[in-house]
């Protein structure tokens, strides 16, 4: 019995040894890194009798078998290269966490194999804690954690490292990210991922230590670190938070600071930070300054187009000047300013696109460095093809007429920059996305193509407003089409929803309430005749103001049978000129207004019946170079000087206006004396004199004569990044030719408030000055008849403002920028009262939102530091809220 048991055990051992002889080599192939080292000399040749795949959960068995490349009936060596290659191939898919190959049986020369696979789990859902909800999708997109992705150890580790590094780069040096996966029972072999982010506080810089500096002070070096500042109480405009990328950029600026002062060999040896606590670090920067150097001889080599003298003038560096490596680079090619006056632009603006300019240090003796500016001018380059793309609505000819680059012209970088500005100023395209693509450069032929890639933005606007004012509800409906096409107005197929594409402007506006109505129509063609930039403008308007009063119940009564109306028409031409430069425009306009009064009296109008006529000519000179966008200009300026004047009728009318003035003054004084006289004779005389005064006043202003001069200037300066300073100055003066006639009661200046020109019935200029109520800085005068103080409008005003702007987004769908401002200004009755230093001051903050369909919307919060001009006002104006509606840029 014992012998039989021993024989059985011996048989089992022999069988197990035979199986292990096959299994162990196969298992060795399933372990990456070992299969490559296996000796195949002990392998045996078989015929593959069958291959099964086990462990699959989501994949089809036949698909896996096909992918292995093994076929039943093929010769196969076990162990051998083919099995090793199959296992490697499956591992490289990164879809499986384990791959093993077994044989299940051997029948003669046939072997049957089993491929056992353990699939990796699939990602179903991702949950992120510790960040704002709106940031979750950004994290999922940045880490590519898409549903259906296979979850691997590498994926988890890479996601964790990416997020931790991301937040550390933002200043969260203590950021910690934990990732866990849990089984998801809703699917087969799926898991959910949970990401827990603990950013902690941003680390601030407590102290910055400089080591090794003797030539430049700690203060000078600290100042060169533009983005990395140590914590300092009271400094809110520059944060002290440590951002790694900003710090590394600042180290380069520190080296540049040395290079600007002659220390060309200066370098940062080490930079370290010491963690003080969870919220603070100390920075240590060790520098090696080196010696101070000076410029020696600067020779130009290879130049034939420009002489050494011309190039030396552009270079602007003389022998003996302190070495300045930064300045040298900028004078050769200033990468930060496309319009810079450097040698590279000098060549590229004159057709030499393929020119290269390299400053080469040829000798350094003691403290003096000699340079050669080596120039390869290349072949003169001309534009072959100029194309545009992306303009789905705007016709090609509207774009091409604004371009300063045309086929056959010499290549000019400055012309390309100017073309980008002109396209941005049109308002039809997103200025941020105008890209000039240089194509097919051919140095041998000296030709190049340019394609302007454009993104259309909305050019039509709808104005629909409702509010209360002027005695009741005010409704406004406005339609403005700034890319209109008049020639297609009868083409039904062109209506989308109106004919578009020719760059014309067509606007309709209706505003109405119980007390007034305003209708206006405007049309503008920027290229009259299509060949020259001559703008034609035509506008028609009709305004009606009804008489109002309050009944015994205190309610407003409106009498539509009494009132006055203004009917106006204006036509103008504006031509872009070439001198002094091609940013200048000269404009001419002729306008006519009929003021018609029907039993209507106001403080400005001393006659209730009759009419006045105003025929005027306006000459304007303007220079507009701001850009690149008209919505958010970052550079350039805009100046406008206009003179509006009527014919001096009194010079040739033959009327004795001096006597008329004396009669008016005498009648006015008599009316003033009769106030309070309740006798029948006094009342009859008062009524008669009032009729006489109205008649004389109508005669005085039957034909309005005046001149009106206005100046407005805006400067735009980019300070840092996209932080822009807008500087503004304005001035206006309304004068008379004949002092016996005096200043007209129209065309005056009303200062204060939001500056919106709604409900301007008499040609007035409404001037914005935030921090005060609308028109509250307009002077008052005493009515000689009623002895009441009445607001007549100023004949002189001046205004100054500083405005800091920063964009939150400049996308085509909506451009948004925040601002803060300082303003000062005032209005005056005459030169006798004029004092340019007696200004009303204010400060505040605001926000602007530009949407193509609705124009500019905004809100300002301003604080007025002074008392306004109203007689009842006492103390500072205080906080005022202003809503901005309309295209005011």
C-alpha positions in Angstrom: 0.0 0.0 0.0 2.8 2.4 0.9 4.6 1.4 -2.3 1.5 2.2 -4.3 1.1 5.6 -2.7 4.8 6.4 -3.4 4.3 5.5 -7.1 1.2 7.7 -7.3 3.1 10.6 -5.8 6.0 10.0 -8.1 3.6 10.1 -11.1 2.1 13.4 -10.0 5.5 14.9 -9.5 6.6 13.9 -13.0 3.4 15.3 -14.5 3.9 18.6 -12.5 7.5 18.8 -13.7 6.4 18.5 -17.3 3.7 21.1 -17.0 6.0 23.6 -15.2 8.6 23.0 -17.9 6.1 24.7 -20.2 4.2 27.0 -17.8 7.2 28.7 -16.2 8.7 30.0 -19.4 5.2 31.2 -20.5 4.7 33.0 -17.2 8.2 34.5 -17.6 7.0 36.0 -20.9 4.0 37.6 -19.1 6.3 39.7 -16.9 7.6 42.8 -18.6 11.4 43.1 -18.6 12.0 39.4 -18.0 10.8 38.0 -21.3 13.6 39.8 -23.1 16.2 38.0 -21.1 14.8 34.4 -21.5 16.9 31.9 -23.4 14.9 30.5 -26.3 17.2 27.5 -27.0 15.1 25.2 -24.9 11.9 26.0 -26.8 9.9 23.4 -28.7 8.0 23.7 -32.0 4.3 23.0 -32.1 1.2 23.6 -34.2 -1.2 26.0 -32.6 -4.3 23.9 -32.0 -6.4 26.7 -30.4 -6.3 30.0 -28.5 -8.9 31.1 -25.9 -9.1 34.4 -24.1 -10.3 34.6 -20.5 -10.9 37.5 -18.1 -12.6 39.8 -20.6 -15.3 42.1 -19.4 -15.9 44.7 -22.1 -13.9 43.5 -25.1 -14.9 40.9 -27.6 -12.8 37.7 -27.6 -12.5 37.4 -31.3 -11.3 41.0 -31.5 -8.4 40.3 -29.0 -7.5 37.0 -30.9 -7.4 38.9 -34.2 -5.2 41.6 -32.6 -2.7 39.1 -31.4 -2.0 38.0 -35.0 -2.0 34.3 -34.0 -3.8 31.8 -36.2 -5.0 28.3 -35.5 -2.8 25.8 -37.5 0.3 28.0 -37.6 3.7 26.7 -36.4 4.6 28.2 -33.0 7.6 27.8 -30.8 6.9 27.5 -27.0 8.5 29.4 -25.5 9.5 31.7 -28.3 9.6 35.2 -29.9 6.0 35.1 -31.1 4.4 34.6 -27.7 6.8 37.3 -26.3 5.8 39.7 -29.0 2.0 39.1 -28.4 2.4 39.8 -24.7 4.4 43.0 -25.4 1.9 44.2 -27.9 -1.0 43.8 -25.5 0.9 45.5 -22.6 1.7 48.5 -24.9 -2.1 49.1 -25.4 -2.2 50.3 -21.7 -5.6 48.7 -21.5 -4.8 45.8 -19.2 -3.3 45.6 -15.8 -2.2 41.9 -16.3 -1.5 39.7 -19.3 -0.6 36.0 -18.8 -0.3 33.1 -21.3 -0.8 29.4 -20.4 -1.1 26.2 -22.3 -4.1 24.1 -21.5 -3.2 20.9 -23.2 -0.9 19.2 -25.7 -2.1 16.6 -28.2 0.8 15.2 -30.2 2.4 18.2 -32.0 -0.6 20.5 -31.2 -0.6 22.9 -28.3 -3.7 24.7 -27.0 -3.1 28.1 -25.4 -5.1 30.3 -23.0 -4.6 34.1 -22.8 -5.7 35.4 -19.4 -6.3 39.2 -19.3 -7.2 41.5 -16.5 -8.8 44.7 -17.9 -8.1 48.1 -16.4 -11.2 49.9 -15.0 -12.9 52.6 -17.1 -13.5 56.1 -15.8 -17.1 57.0 -15.5 -17.5 60.2 -13.4 -15.1 62.8 -11.9 -15.9 64.8 -8.7 -13.7 67.6 -7.7 -13.7 69.2 -4.2 -11.9 72.3 -3.0 -12.4 74.5 -6.1 -15.2 76.7 -7.4 -17.8 75.0 -9.5 -17.0 77.0 -12.5 -13.4 75.8 -12.3 -14.2 72.1 -12.2 -14.7 71.7 -16.0 -11.4 73.5 -16.6 -9.6 70.9 -14.4 -11.3 68.0 -16.2 -10.3 69.5 -19.6 -6.8 70.3 -18.6 -6.1 66.7 -17.2 -8.1 65.0 -20.0 -10.2 63.0 -17.6 -12.8 62.0 -20.2 -15.5 59.5 -19.5 -14.4 56.1 -20.8 -10.7 56.7 -20.2 -8.8 53.8 -18.7 -7.6 54.4 -15.2 -3.9 53.6 -14.7 -1.5 54.3 -11.9 0.3 56.7 -14.4 -3.0 58.6 -15.0 -3.6 59.1 -11.3 0.1 60.1 -10.6 0.2 62.5 -13.6 -3.1 64.1 -12.7 -1.9 64.7 -9.1 1.4 66.1 -10.2 -0.1 68.4 -12.8 -2.6 69.9 -10.4 -0.1 70.4 -7.6 2.3 72.0 -9.9 -0.4 74.2 -11.4 -1.4 75.6 -8.1 2.2 76.0 -7.0 2.9 78.1 -10.1 0.0 80.3 -9.0 1.6 80.9 -5.6 -0.1 78.1 -3.6 3.2 76.4 -2.5 1.4 74.3 0.1 -1.1 72.9 -2.4 -2.0 69.3 -1.9 -4.1 67.0 -4.1 -5.5 63.6 -3.2 -7.1 61.3 -5.7 -9.1 58.2 -4.9 -11.1 55.8 -7.1 -14.3 53.9 -6.1 -16.2 51.2 -7.9 -19.2 52.3 -9.9 -22.0 49.7 -9.8 -23.9 51.3 -12.7 -21.5 49.9 -15.3 -19.2 47.0 -16.0 -15.7 47.4 -14.6 -16.2 51.2 -14.2 -14.9 53.5 -11.4 -15.5 57.0 -10.3 -12.7 59.3 -9.5 -12.7 61.8 -6.5 -10.2 64.6 -6.5 -9.7 66.6 -3.3 -7.8 69.9 -3.8 -6.5 71.7 -0.8 -4.8 74.9 -2.2 -4.2 76.6 1.1 -3.2 80.2 1.1 -0.9 81.9 -1.4 2.5 82.3 0.0 3.8 85.9 0.4 7.3 87.1 0.3 8.4 88.4 3.7 12.0 89.4 2.7 14.2 89.5 -0.3 18.0 89.2 0.3 20.6 90.1 -2.3 24.0 88.6 -1.9 27.2 89.6 -3.8 26.0 93.0 -5.1 28.3 95.9 -4.6 27.8 98.1 -7.7 24.0 98.2 -7.5 22.0 98.7 -4.3 19.5 96.4 -2.8 16.8 99.0 -3.5 17.7 99.2 -7.2 17.7 95.4 -7.6 14.4 95.1 -5.7 12.9 97.7 -8.0 13.9 95.6 -11.1 11.8 92.7 -9.8 8.6 94.0 -11.3 6.3 91.1 -10.3 8.0 89.9 -7.1 7.7 92.3 -4.1 8.2 91.8 -0.4 5.3 92.4 1.8 4.8 96.0 2.7 1.8 97.5 4.6 -0.3 99.9 2.6 0.8 98.8 -0.8 -2.3 97.5 -2.6 -1.4 98.0 -6.2 1.4 95.4 -6.2 0.9 92.1 -4.5 3.6 90.4 -2.5 2.5 86.8 -3.5 5.2 84.5 -4.8 4.5 83.2 -8.3 7.3 81.0 -9.6 6.9 81.9 -13.3 6.8 85.6 -12.4 9.9 85.2 -10.2 11.9 83.5 -13.0 10.9 86.3 -15.4 12.0 88.8 -12.8 15.5 87.2 -12.5 15.9 87.9 -16.2 14.9 91.5 -15.7 17.4 91.7 -12.9 20.2 90.6 -15.3 18.9 93.2 -17.8 19.1 95.9 -15.1 22.8 95.1 -14.8 23.2 95.0 -18.6 21.6 98.4 -19.0 24.3 99.8 -16.7 27.3 98.3 -18.4 27.7 95.1 -16.5 27.3 92.7 -19.4 28.8 89.7 -17.5 26.4 89.9 -14.6 24.5 86.8 -13.8 22.4 85.1 -11.1 24.4 82.4 -9.5 21.7 80.9 -7.2 18.2 81.7 -6.2 16.6 80.0 -3.2 13.7 80.5 -0.9 13.3 79.6 2.8 10.0 78.7 4.2 9.3 80.9 7.2 5.8 79.5 7.9 2.8 78.3 6.0 2.1 81.8 4.6 5.6 83.4 4.2 8.9 82.7 2.6 12.2 84.6 2.4 14.0 84.8 -1.0 17.8 84.9 -1.4 19.4 85.9 -4.7 23.1 85.6 -5.2 24.6 87.6 -8.1 27.9 88.0 -9.7 28.3 91.5 -11.1 31.5 91.4 -13.1 33.2 94.6 -14.5 31.6 97.6 -16.0 32.1 98.0 -19.8 31.8 100.8 -22.4 31.0 100.8 -26.1 34.0 101.1 -28.4 33.9 101.2 -32.2 30.6 100.2 -33.9 31.2 99.3 -37.5 28.5 98.4 -40.1 29.3 95.6 -42.5 27.4 94.5 -45.6 25.2 97.6 -45.9 24.6 99.1 -49.4 21.1 100.5 -49.1 21.8 102.8 -46.2 25.1 104.6 -45.4 27.0 104.1 -42.2 25.9 107.6 -41.1 22.2 106.8 -41.5 22.5 103.5 -39.6 24.5 105.2 -36.9 21.8 107.8 -36.4 19.2 105.1 -36.0 21.5 103.1 -33.7 22.0 106.2 -31.5 24.9 104.7 -29.6 28.3 106.5 -29.5 31.8 105.4 -28.7 32.4 105.8 -25.0 28.8 105.4 -23.9 28.2 103.0 -21.1 27.6 99.5 -22.4 23.9 98.7 -22.5 23.1 95.3 -23.9 19.3 95.8 -23.7 19.5 99.1 -25.6 21.7 97.5 -28.2 19.2 94.8 -28.9 16.3 97.3 -29.1 18.1 99.5 -31.6 18.8 96.5 -33.7 15.3 94.9 -33.3 12.8 95.9 -30.6 10.6 92.9 -30.2 8.2 94.7 -27.8 7.3 97.5 -30.3 6.3 96.7 -33.9 6.6 100.4 -34.7 10.0 101.0 -33.1 12.6 103.1 -34.8 15.2 100.4 -35.1 17.5 99.1 -37.9 15.4 96.0 -38.6 12.3 98.1 -39.1 14.2 100.5 -41.2 15.0 97.7 -43.7 11.7 95.9 -43.5 9.7 99.1 -44.0 11.6 99.7 -47.2 11.0 96.3 -48.8 13.8 94.2 -47.4 11.8 91.5 -45.7 14.7 88.9 -45.9 17.3 91.2 -44.4 19.1 90.0 -41.2 21.0 92.2 -38.8 23.3 90.7 -36.2 25.4 92.6 -33.7 28.7 90.7 -33.2 31.2 91.5 -30.5 34.6 91.5 -32.2 36.9 92.5 -29.4 36.9 93.4 -25.7 40.1 95.2 -24.6 40.2 96.1 -21.0 36.7 97.7 -20.4 35.9 98.6 -24.0 33.9 96.4 -26.4 34.0 96.8 -30.2 31.1 95.7 -32.3 30.3 94.9 -35.9 26.7 95.2 -37.0 26.7 92.5 -39.8 23.9 93.1 -42.3 22.7 90.7 -45.0 20.2 92.9 -46.9 18.8 90.2 -49.2 16.7 90.9 -52.2 14.2 93.7 -52.3 10.8 92.2 -51.7 7.5 92.9 -53.3 3.9 91.8 -52.5 2.6 89.3 -54.9 -0.8 88.4 -53.6 -2.9 90.2 -50.9 -6.0 88.3 -49.8 -8.5 88.3 -46.9 -10.4 85.5 -45.3 -13.1 85.1 -42.7 -15.3 88.0 -43.9 -18.6 86.3 -44.3 -20.7 89.5 -44.3 -18.4 92.3 -45.3 -17.7 92.6 -49.0 -14.0 92.3 -50.1 -13.9 95.8 -51.7 -14.8 97.4 -48.3 -11.8 95.7 -46.7 -9.3 96.2 -49.6 -9.9 99.9 -49.7 -8.7 100.2 -46.1 -5.6 98.1 -46.6 -2.2 99.9 -46.9 -0.7 96.8 -48.6 -1.4 96.2 -52.3 0.0 93.7 -54.9 3.1 95.0 -56.5 4.1 97.3 -53.6 7.3 97.0 -51.7 6.9 95.0 -48.6 6.5 97.3 -45.6 6.1 96.2 -42.0 4.7 99.6 -41.0 2.0 99.3 -43.7 0.9 96.0 -42.3 0.7 97.4 -38.8 -1.3 100.3 -40.1 -3.6 98.0 -42.1 -4.4 96.0 -38.9 -5.3 99.3 -37.2 -7.6 100.4 -40.0 -9.4 97.1 -40.0 -9.9 97.2 -36.3 -11.2 100.8 -36.5 -13.9 99.7 -38.9 -15.8 98.0 -36.1 -16.8 95.0 -38.3 -14.1 92.6 -37.0 -12.7 91.5 -33.7 -9.5 93.6 -33.4 -7.9 91.1 -31.2 -8.1 88.4 -33.8 -6.8 90.2 -36.9 -3.8 88.2 -38.1 -1.6 89.0 -41.0 -0.3 85.7 -42.3 2.9 86.0 -44.3 2.8 83.2 -47.0 5.0 81.8 -49.7 8.1 83.9 -49.0 10.5 83.5 -51.9 14.0 85.0 -51.2 15.2 84.2 -54.7 12.3 85.9 -56.5 11.9 88.6 -53.9 8.1 88.0 -53.5 5.8 87.3 -50.6 2.0 86.9 -50.1 -0.1 88.3 -47.3 -3.5 87.0 -46.1 -5.4 88.9 -43.5 -7.4 86.4 -41.3 -10.5 88.1 -39.9 -13.3 87.2 -37.5 -16.6 89.0 -38.1 -18.2 90.7 -35.1 -21.7 92.1 -34.9 -22.2 95.4 -36.6 -25.9 96.1 -36.1 -27.3 97.4 -32.8 -30.8 97.6 -31.3 -31.6 100.2 -28.7 -34.8 99.5 -26.7 -35.2 101.4 -23.5 -37.9 102.4 -21.1 -37.8 104.6 -18.1 -39.3 107.5 -16.2 -38.4 111.2 -16.6 -39.6 114.4 -18.1 -43.0 114.0 -16.5 -43.7 110.4 -17.3 -42.7 107.2 -19.1 -40.0 107.6 -21.8 -39.7 105.0 -24.5 -36.8 104.7 -26.9 -36.5 102.6 -30.0 -33.3 102.7 -32.1 -31.9 100.6 -34.9 -28.3 101.1 -36.1 -26.7 99.2 -39.0 -23.1 100.1 -39.3 -22.3 97.8 -42.2 -25.3 98.7 -44.3 -25.6 98.3 -48.1 -27.9 100.9 -49.7 -27.5 99.5 -53.3 -29.1 96.2 -52.2 -32.1 97.8 -50.5 -34.4 96.5 -53.3 -32.7 93.1 -53.4 -34.9 90.8 -51.4 -32.2 88.1 -51.2 -29.8 90.5 -49.5 -32.0 91.0 -46.4 -30.3 89.1 -43.6 -32.2 90.8 -41.8 -31.1 93.9 -43.7 -28.8 94.5 -46.7 -25.2 94.3 -45.3 -21.6 94.4 -46.4 -20.9 97.8 -48.0 -19.7 99.6 -44.8 -22.4 102.2 -44.8 -24.2 103.4 -41.6 -28.0 103.7 -41.4 -29.7 104.6 -38.2 -33.3 105.2 -37.1 -34.3 106.5 -33.7 -37.6 107.3 -32.0 -38.0 108.6 -28.5 -41.3 109.6 -27.0 -43.1 110.5 -23.8 -46.2 112.5 -22.8 -44.2 115.7 -23.1 -41.9 115.3 -26.1 -41.1 113.3 -29.2 -37.8 113.0 -31.1 -37.4 111.4 -34.5 -34.1 111.1 -36.3 -32.6 109.4 -39.4 -28.9 109.2 -40.2 -27.0 107.8 -43.2 -23.3 107.7 -43.8 -21.1 106.5 -46.7 -17.4 106.3 -45.8 -16.1 106.2 -49.4 -18.3 108.4 -51.5 -17.7 107.4 -55.1 -15.8 104.3 -54.0 -12.3 105.6 -54.9 -11.3 108.0 -52.1 -11.9 108.0 -48.4 -14.4 110.8 -48.5 -17.2 110.3 -45.9 -20.7 111.6 -46.7 -23.2 112.2 -43.9 -26.9 113.0 -44.1 -29.2 113.4 -41.1 -32.8 114.4 -40.7 -34.4 115.2 -37.3 -37.7 116.4 -35.9 -38.2 117.3 -32.2 -41.5 118.3 -30.5 -41.8 119.7 -27.0 -45.3 120.2 -25.5 -46.4 122.7 -22.9 -46.8 121.4 -19.4 -48.2 122.5 -16.1 -49.6 121.2 -12.8 -53.3 121.1 -12.0 -54.9 121.7 -8.6 -54.3 118.0 -7.7 -50.6 118.3 -8.3 -50.7 116.2 -11.4 -48.9 117.0 -14.6 -51.1 118.4 -17.4 -49.8 118.3 -21.0 -51.2 120.7 -23.6 -50.3 119.4 -27.1 -51.8 122.5 -28.7 -48.9 124.5 -27.3 -45.2 123.9 -27.6 -42.3 124.3 -29.9 -40.7 122.1 -32.6 -37.2 121.9 -34.1 -36.9 120.6 -37.7 -33.3 120.0 -38.8 -31.3 118.7 -41.8 -27.6 118.4 -42.0 -25.2 117.2 -44.8 -21.4 116.9 -44.5 -18.3 115.7 -46.2 -15.1 114.5 -44.5 -11.9 113.8 -46.3 -8.8 111.9 -45.1 -5.8 114.0 -46.0 -2.1 113.2 -46.4 -0.6 116.2 -44.7 0.7 116.6 -42.0 0.2 112.9 -42.0 -2.6 110.5 -43.1 -4.2 110.3 -39.7 -5.7 113.8 -40.3 -9.2 114.4 -41.6 -10.8 117.7 -42.7 -14.6 117.8 -42.5 -17.2 120.2 -43.7 -20.9 120.3 -42.9 -23.9 122.5 -43.6 -26.9 122.3 -41.4 -30.3 124.1 -41.0 -32.6 124.1 -38.0 -36.1 125.7 -37.8 -37.2 126.6 -34.3 -41.0 127.0 -34.3 -42.8 128.3 -31.2 -46.5 128.1 -30.6 -47.6 129.8 -27.4 -44.6 128.4 -25.5 -42.4 130.3 -23.1 -39.2 129.1 -21.5 -36.4 130.6 -19.5 -34.2 130.8 -22.6 -36.9 131.9 -25.0 -38.4 135.3 -24.3 -40.9 134.9 -27.1 -43.7 132.4 -27.1 -44.8 132.7 -30.7 -42.8 132.9 -33.9 -39.8 131.1 -35.3 -36.0 131.2 -35.4 -33.7 130.0 -38.2 -30.2 128.7 -38.0 -28.1 128.1 -41.1 -24.6 127.1 -40.1 -21.4 125.8 -41.5 -19.0 123.6 -39.5 -15.3 123.1 -40.3 -13.5 120.3 -38.4 -9.9 119.2 -38.2 -9.2 115.9 -36.5 -6.4 113.4 -36.1 -7.3 109.9 -35.0 -4.5 107.4 -34.4 -5.9 105.4 -31.5 -6.0 101.6 -31.8 -6.0 98.8 -32.4 -9.6 98.5 -31.3 -12.1 101.4 -31.3 -13.8 99.8 -28.3 -10.7 99.5 -26.1 -7.8 101.6 -27.6 -4.4 100.9 -26.1 -2.2 103.4 -27.9 -2.4 106.5 -30.0 -4.6 109.6 -29.6 -7.6 111.4 -30.9 -7.9 115.2 -31.4 -10.8 117.1 -32.7 -11.1 120.8 -33.3 -14.4 122.2 -34.8 -15.6 125.7 -35.6 -19.4 126.1 -36.2 -20.5 129.4 -37.5 -23.5 131.2 -39.1 -23.4 134.1 -41.6 -23.0 137.5 -39.8 -26.5 138.7 -40.9 -26.3 141.9 -38.8 -23.4 143.2 -40.9 -25.5 143.6 -44.0 -29.1 143.4 -42.8 -29.4 147.2 -42.3 -31.2 146.7 -38.9 -30.2 148.9 -36.0 -29.6 146.2 -33.5 -28.1 148.8 -31.0 -31.5 150.6 -30.9 -33.3 147.2 -30.7 -31.2 146.3 -27.7 -31.9 149.5 -26.0 -35.7 149.1 -26.7 -35.5 145.5 -25.3 -33.6 146.7 -22.2 -36.1 149.6 -21.6 -39.1 147.3 -22.1 -37.6 144.7 -19.8 -36.9 147.2 -17.1 -40.5 148.6 -17.3 -41.9 145.1 -17.1 -39.8 144.5 -14.0 -41.1 147.8 -12.5 -44.7 146.8 -13.2 -44.5 143.5 -11.2 -46.8 143.7 -8.3 -49.0 146.5 -9.8 -52.5 145.0 -9.6 -54.2 148.1 -11.1 -56.1 147.7 -14.4 -53.9 150.2 -16.1 -50.8 148.4 -14.9 -52.0 145.0 -16.0 -53.0 146.3 -19.4 -49.6 148.0 -19.8 -47.8 144.8 -18.6 -49.7 142.7 -21.3 -48.9 145.2 -24.0 -45.2 145.5 -23.1 -45.0 141.7 -22.9 -46.3 141.4 -26.5 -43.8 144.1 -27.6 -40.9 142.3 -25.9 -41.9 139.0 -27.6 -42.0 140.8 -31.0 -38.6 142.4 -30.5 -37.0 139.2 -29.2 -38.3 137.3 -32.2 -36.9 140.0 -34.5 -33.6 139.8 -32.6 -33.3 136.0 -33.0 -35.2 135.6 -36.3 -31.9 134.7 -38.0 -29.5 133.2 -35.5 -25.9 134.3 -35.7 -23.1 132.9 -33.6 -19.8 131.0 -33.7 -19.0 128.0 -31.6 -15.5 126.5 -31.1 -14.8 123.1 -29.5 -11.7 121.1 -28.8 -11.4 117.6 -27.5 -8.3 115.5 -27.1 -7.8 111.9 -25.9 -4.4 110.2 -25.3 -4.1 106.4 -24.7 -1.0 105.1 -23.0 -0.3 101.5 -22.2 1.3 101.3 -18.7 1.7 97.6 -17.9 0.3 94.7 -19.8 -3.2 95.9 -20.9 -3.5 98.6 -18.2 -4.3 101.7 -20.2 -4.3 105.4 -19.1 -6.7 107.6 -21.0 -6.0 111.3 -20.6 -8.7 113.7 -21.7 -9.0 117.5 -22.2 -12.0 119.4 -23.5 -12.9 123.1 -24.1 -15.8 124.9 -25.7 -16.8 128.5 -26.4 -20.0 130.0 -27.8 -19.6 133.6 -29.1 -21.4 136.3 -30.8 -20.4 138.6 -33.7 -22.6 141.5 -32.6 -22.7 142.2 -28.9 -25.9 144.2 -29.3 -27.6 140.9 -30.3 -25.7 139.0 -27.7 -25.4 135.2 -27.2 -28.0 133.0 -28.8 -30.2 131.0 -26.4 -29.3 127.8 -28.2 -26.2 125.7 -28.8 -25.0 126.0 -25.1 -23.0 123.8 -22.9 -24.6 121.7 -20.1 -22.0 120.1 -17.8 -22.5 117.3 -15.2 -23.7 113.7 -14.9 -23.6 110.8 -17.4 -23.2 112.9 -20.5 -26.0 111.2 -22.4 -27.4 113.5 -25.1 -31.0 112.3 -24.9 -33.7 114.9 -25.0 -31.4 117.7 -26.3 -33.9 120.0 -28.0 -31.8 123.1 -28.7 -28.5 122.0 -30.2 -26.9 121.9 -26.7 -23.7 119.9 -25.9 -24.2 117.7 -22.9 -20.8 117.2 -21.2 -20.1 114.2 -19.0 -18.7 114.9 -15.5 -19.3 112.0 -13.2 -20.0 112.5 -9.5 -22.6 115.2 -10.1 -26.2 115.1 -11.1 -27.1 115.6 -14.8 -26.4 119.2 -15.9 -26.0 120.3 -12.3 -22.8 122.2 -13.1 -24.5 124.4 -15.6 -24.6 128.1 -14.5 -27.8 129.9 -13.5 -28.9 133.5 -14.4 -31.7 135.7 -13.2 -34.7 136.2 -15.4 -35.3 140.0 -15.6 -39.1 139.5 -16.0 -39.8 136.9 -13.3 -36.8 137.7 -11.1 -36.2 133.9 -10.9 -32.9 132.1 -11.2 -33.0 129.9 -14.3 -30.5 127.5 -16.0 -29.6 129.0 -19.3 -26.6 126.9 -20.2 -23.0 127.9 -20.3 -21.2 129.7 -23.1 -17.8 128.4 -22.0 -16.7 125.1 -20.4 -13.5 123.1 -19.8 -13.0 119.6 -18.5 -10.0 117.4 -17.7 -10.0 113.7 -16.8 -7.7 110.8 -16.1 -9.0 107.3 -16.6 -7.3 104.0 -15.9 -8.8 101.1 -17.8 -8.2 97.3 -17.7 -10.0 94.7 -19.8 -11.6 91.7 -18.2 -12.3 90.2 -21.6 -12.1 91.4 -25.2 -14.0 88.6 -26.8 -16.2 89.3 -29.9 -19.4 88.3 -28.1 -18.7 90.8 -25.3 -15.9 93.2 -24.4 -15.7 94.1 -20.7 -13.4 96.5 -19.0 -13.2 98.1 -15.6 -12.1 101.7 -14.9 -11.3 104.2 -12.3 -11.3 107.9 -12.9 -10.4 111.4 -11.8 -12.3 114.3 -13.4 -12.6 118.1 -13.1 -14.5 120.7 -15.0 -17.0 123.5 -15.0 -19.2 125.8 -17.2 -19.4 129.5 -17.2 -21.8 132.2 -18.4 -19.2 134.5 -20.0 -15.5 135.3 -20.1 -15.9 137.6 -17.1 -16.9 134.7 -15.0 -14.4 132.3 -16.6 -11.7 130.8 -14.3 -10.0 127.7 -15.7 -8.8 126.8 -12.2 -12.3 127.0 -10.6 -13.1 123.4 -11.3 -15.5 120.9 -9.8 -13.7 117.7 -8.9 -14.7 114.1 -8.7 -13.4 110.5 -8.6 -14.8 107.0 -8.9 -14.9 103.6 -10.5 -16.9 102.1 -13.3 -17.5 99.1 -15.6 -18.2 99.0 -19.4 -19.7 96.2 -21.4 -19.8 96.3 -25.2 -22.1 93.8 -26.9 -22.3 94.1 -30.7 -26.1 93.9 -30.7 -26.7 96.6 -28.0 -23.6 98.9 -28.1 -22.0 100.1 -25.0 -23.5 99.6 -21.6 -21.9 100.8 -18.4 -22.2 102.0 -14.8 -20.2 104.5 -12.9 -20.0 105.3 -9.2 -18.6 108.8 -8.8 -18.0 111.0 -5.8 -18.2 114.8 -6.3 -16.0 116.7 -3.9 -17.5 120.1 -4.5 -20.9 121.9 -4.4 -22.7 121.9 -7.7 -24.1 125.1 -9.4 -27.7 124.8 -8.2 -28.7 127.6 -5.9 -30.2 125.2 -3.3 -27.0 123.0 -3.1 -25.0 122.9 0.1 -21.8 120.9 0.6 -20.2 118.3 -1.6 -22.2 116.5 -4.2 -21.3 113.1 -2.7 -21.8 109.7 -4.3 -23.7 109.6 -7.6 -24.6 106.6 -9.8 -24.5 107.0 -13.6 -25.8 104.5 -16.2 -24.1 104.7 -19.6 -26.1 103.6 -22.6 -24.9 104.1 -26.2 -21.7 104.1 -28.2 -19.4 106.2 -26.1 -15.8 104.9 -26.2 
